[in-house]
Amino acid sequence: MSFTHGAKRLLTGSGVVAAAIVALAVPASAHVTINPSTAEPGGYGAFNIRVPNEEPDADTTKVQLYLPTDHPIASVSVQPLPGWTAEVTKSRLPKPIKVEGGELTEAVTAITWSGGKIEPGQFQQFWVSMGALPTDTPKLYFKALQTYTDHSGKTSVVRWIDLPTGGPEPEHPAPSLTLAKATAPQAKPIVKKTENGTGTALGAAGLVAGLLALGVAVVALRRSGRSTGA
């Protein structure tokens, strides 16, 4: 086999490996998501709405987030983001929800960010504080609209509103937040005891060995001191 032919095979193999690495490094599709994606029912938390720009020749110029009205959230606040204006929309609820001190008849149902831009190859995080989170549902869905504007001024809207149907993931899934109680980590035992007590016996043997080593060291030190004095 000639050097040229071998070099070609080596370069081809390297190209395949490089392509595989790139494929693993780049996600198959970037969606609008809520992070963290899991929270405790009844709790409060700060969440970021992560919005990537998936268009090569247009900027994201507006993001609209719609909060669930079937499981409304009593307290919602928005963190200011330089370059962006946040407009909070409150609506009357179809069914009042009980809160501390009475009932809530209206709640935040939509948040619109505009005025800034997310350029191609970039993403932005929009922070929202929410609580108390519902306790009567395992998951919340927040539908979102992402508006793109190209260099000619033409706009288009990507609708992240698809809900799961039990099959493959939809093309434009709605951002979701899973509600689940946190599980406390279990402490691991230092010594694992067996039925015949092997673990305990090994522990005792280790203690005896340590004491013997200590005794040998003391004797050696005493002998060393006597030799020095002589």
C-alpha positions as CSV (number, residue, x, y, z in Angstrom):
1,M,0.0,0.0,0.0
2,S,1.5,3.3,-1.0
3,F,2.0,6.3,1.3
4,T,-0.5,8.4,-0.6
5,H,-3.2,5.7,-0.3
6,G,-2.6,5.2,3.4
7,A,-2.7,9.0,4.0
8,K,-6.0,9.2,2.2
9,R,-7.5,6.4,4.4
10,L,-6.1,8.1,7.5
11,L,-7.6,11.5,6.6
12,T,-10.9,9.9,5.7
13,G,-11.1,8.1,9.1
14,S,-10.2,11.4,10.9
15,G,-12.9,13.2,9.0
16,V,-15.5,10.6,10.1
17,V,-14.3,10.9,13.8
18,A,-14.4,14.7,13.6
19,A,-17.9,14.6,12.2
20,A,-19.1,12.3,14.9
21,I,-17.6,14.6,17.6
22,V,-19.4,17.6,16.1
23,A,-22.7,15.7,15.9
24,L,-22.4,14.8,19.6
25,A,-21.4,18.4,20.6
26,V,-24.3,20.1,18.8
27,P,-27.8,19.2,20.0
28,A,-30.2,17.8,17.5
29,S,-32.5,20.7,17.9
30,A,-32.6,23.8,20.2
31,H,-35.9,24.6,21.8
32,V,-37.3,27.3,24.0
33,T,-37.0,25.8,27.5
34,I,-37.5,26.6,31.2
35,N,-34.6,26.1,33.5
36,P,-34.4,24.5,36.0
37,S,-36.9,22.1,34.5
38,T,-38.0,20.6,37.8
39,A,-39.4,22.3,40.9
40,E,-41.2,21.3,44.1
41,P,-45.0,21.7,44.3
42,G,-46.1,24.5,46.5
43,G,-42.7,26.2,46.4
44,Y,-41.2,29.4,44.9
45,G,-38.3,29.7,42.6
46,A,-36.5,31.7,39.9
47,F,-36.6,30.3,36.4
48,N,-35.0,31.4,33.2
49,I,-36.7,31.1,29.9
50,R,-33.9,30.1,27.6
51,V,-34.4,31.2,24.0
52,P,-31.9,30.2,21.3
53,N,-31.8,31.8,17.8
54,E,-32.1,29.0,15.3
55,E,-32.2,31.1,12.1
56,P,-29.0,31.9,10.2
57,D,-30.1,35.2,8.7
58,A,-32.6,36.7,11.2
59,D,-32.7,38.1,14.7
60,T,-35.1,37.1,17.5
61,T,-36.8,40.4,18.3
62,K,-39.7,39.4,20.5
63,V,-40.6,36.6,22.9
64,Q,-44.0,35.9,24.3
65,L,-44.6,33.5,27.2
66,Y,-48.1,32.4,28.2
67,L,-48.6,31.1,31.7
68,P,-51.1,28.3,32.3
69,T,-54.6,29.5,33.3
70,D,-55.8,26.1,34.3
71,H,-53.2,26.1,37.1
72,P,-52.5,29.8,37.7
73,I,-49.6,31.1,39.7
74,A,-50.4,33.7,42.3
75,S,-47.0,35.6,42.4
76,V,-45.0,36.3,39.2
77,S,-42.3,38.9,38.8
78,V,-39.8,39.6,36.1
79,Q,-36.1,40.5,36.4
80,P,-35.1,43.5,34.3
81,L,-32.9,42.7,31.3
82,P,-30.8,45.5,29.7
83,G,-32.0,46.2,26.2
84,W,-35.3,44.5,26.6
85,T,-38.7,45.7,27.8
86,A,-40.9,43.3,29.7
87,E,-44.7,43.8,29.5
88,V,-46.7,41.8,32.0
89,T,-50.3,40.9,31.2
90,K,-52.9,40.1,34.0
91,S,-56.2,38.5,33.2
92,R,-59.3,37.4,35.2
93,L,-59.1,33.8,36.1
94,P,-61.9,31.4,35.0
95,K,-61.9,30.1,38.6
96,P,-60.5,32.0,41.6
97,I,-57.7,30.3,43.5
98,K,-57.2,30.4,47.3
99,V,-54.2,32.2,48.6
100,E,-53.1,33.3,52.0
101,G,-55.6,35.9,53.2
102,G,-58.4,35.3,50.6
103,E,-58.9,34.5,47.0
104,L,-57.2,35.5,43.8
105,T,-59.4,36.4,40.9
106,E,-56.7,37.5,38.5
107,A,-53.2,36.5,37.8
108,V,-50.3,37.0,35.3
109,T,-51.2,35.1,32.1
110,A,-48.6,36.4,29.7
111,I,-45.2,38.1,29.6
112,T,-43.8,39.8,26.4
113,W,-40.2,40.8,26.0
114,S,-39.3,43.1,23.1
115,G,-36.9,45.9,22.2
116,G,-33.8,43.8,22.2
117,K,-32.5,41.1,19.8
118,I,-30.9,37.7,19.8
119,E,-28.5,37.3,16.9
120,P,-27.9,34.1,14.9
121,G,-25.8,31.6,16.9
122,Q,-26.7,33.3,20.2
123,F,-29.3,32.7,23.0
124,Q,-30.8,34.8,25.8
125,Q,-32.2,34.0,29.2
126,F,-35.2,35.8,30.6
127,W,-35.5,35.4,34.3
128,V,-38.9,35.0,36.0
129,S,-39.7,34.5,39.7
130,M,-42.9,32.3,40.3
131,G,-44.8,30.9,43.2
132,A,-46.5,29.3,44.9
133,L,-46.4,26.5,42.3
134,P,-49.5,24.3,42.0
135,T,-49.8,21.1,44.0
136,D,-52.5,19.5,41.9
137,T,-50.6,18.7,38.7
138,P,-47.4,16.9,37.9
139,K,-46.4,19.3,35.0
140,L,-47.0,22.8,33.8
141,Y,-46.8,23.9,30.2
142,F,-45.9,27.4,29.1
143,K,-46.7,28.1,25.5
144,A,-44.3,30.6,23.8
145,L,-44.1,32.6,20.6
146,Q,-40.7,33.6,19.1
147,T,-40.7,36.4,16.6
148,Y,-37.9,36.6,14.0
149,T,-37.0,39.7,12.0
150,D,-34.6,39.5,9.0
151,H,-32.5,42.2,7.5
152,S,-35.2,43.4,5.2
153,G,-37.6,43.9,8.1
154,K,-39.8,40.8,7.3
155,T,-41.0,39.0,10.4
156,S,-42.0,35.4,11.1
157,V,-43.2,33.6,14.2
158,V,-42.2,30.2,15.6
159,R,-45.0,28.9,17.8
160,W,-43.6,26.7,20.7
161,I,-47.1,25.4,21.6
162,D,-47.2,21.7,20.9
163,L,-48.1,19.4,23.8
164,P,-47.0,15.8,24.0
165,T,-49.3,13.2,22.6
166,G,-47.5,10.0,23.7
167,G,-45.5,9.6,20.5
168,P,-42.3,11.2,19.3
169,E,-41.5,14.7,20.5
170,P,-43.4,17.3,18.5
171,E,-41.5,19.7,16.3
172,H,-42.2,22.7,18.4
173,P,-42.8,21.5,22.0
174,A,-44.1,23.9,24.6
175,P,-41.7,24.7,27.4
176,S,-42.6,22.6,30.5
177,L,-41.9,22.5,34.2
178,T,-42.1,19.2,36.1
179,L,-43.4,19.4,39.6
180,A,-42.0,16.8,42.0
181,K,-41.0,16.6,45.6
182,A,-37.3,16.6,46.2
183,T,-35.9,13.3,47.5
184,A,-33.5,13.4,50.5
185,P,-30.1,11.6,49.8
186,Q,-29.6,8.4,51.8
187,A,-26.5,8.2,53.9
188,K,-24.3,5.2,53.1
189,P,-23.1,3.1,56.0
190,I,-19.4,3.2,56.8
191,V,-19.1,-0.6,57.3
192,K,-21.5,-2.9,55.5
193,K,-22.4,-5.8,57.9
194,T,-23.1,-9.2,56.5
195,E,-25.3,-11.9,57.9
196,N,-22.3,-13.8,59.5
197,G,-20.8,-10.6,60.9
198,T,-17.8,-10.5,58.5
199,G,-17.8,-6.7,58.4
200,T,-17.6,-6.4,62.2
201,A,-14.8,-8.9,62.4
202,L,-12.8,-7.1,59.7
203,G,-13.3,-3.8,61.6
204,A,-12.0,-5.4,64.9
205,A,-9.0,-6.9,63.1
206,G,-8.1,-3.5,61.6
207,L,-8.2,-1.9,65.1
208,V,-5.9,-4.6,66.6
209,A,-3.5,-4.2,63.7
210,G,-3.4,-0.5,64.3
211,L,-2.7,-0.9,68.0
212,L,0.2,-3.3,67.3
213,A,1.7,-0.9,64.8
214,L,1.5,1.9,67.4
215,G,3.2,-0.3,70.0
216,V,6.1,-1.2,67.6
217,A,6.6,2.5,66.9
218,V,6.8,3.4,70.6
219,V,9.4,0.7,71.3
220,A,11.5,1.8,68.4
221,L,11.4,5.4,69.6
222,R,12.5,4.3,73.1
223,R,15.4,2.3,71.7
224,S,16.5,5.2,69.5
225,G,16.5,7.5,72.6
226,R,18.7,5.1,74.6
227,S,21.2,4.8,71.7
228,T,21.5,8.5,71.5
229,G,22.0,8.9,75.2
230,A,24.8,6.3,75.2
